[in-house]
Amino acid sequence: MRIRLEVFGERMDAEFAAERWTLYRIGSDGKRSDSGLAIPAFIAAEELEQFLFDLLHEGAKPSDSTIRRLPDL
């Protein structure tokens, strides 16, 4: 399962495979790199935005303080 997100203005992909989540940053060139952030396997897909907000809220910008799902390509 892959979920595309915009996290405080930054595009990211969250993938759940092999019983674990991996969060990738998506660069301006479209390439993905592992964010290094740990997301517990017990976090349900519908809880992902709230979990990331709780984890990353200090990085929010006044101009963009939201986390939202993006449509799949």
VENWO-V962478 format. One record per backbone hydrogen bond with DSSP energy under -1.0 kcal/mol. CO is the residue of the C=O (numbers start at 1). NH is the residue of the N-H. If there is no record, write none. Layout:
CO:NH + CO:NH
This chain:
1:16 + 3:14 + 4:70 + 5:12 + 6:68 + 7:10 + 10:7 + 11:26 + 12:5 + 13:24 + 14:3 + 15:22 + 17:20 + 20:17 + 22:15 + 23:35 + 24:13 + 25:33 + 27:30 + 31:27 + 33:25 + 40:43 + 44:47 + 45:48 + 47:51 + 48:52 + 49:53 + 50:54 + 51:55 + 52:56 + 53:57 + 56:59 + 57:60 + 64:61 + 66:8 + 68:6
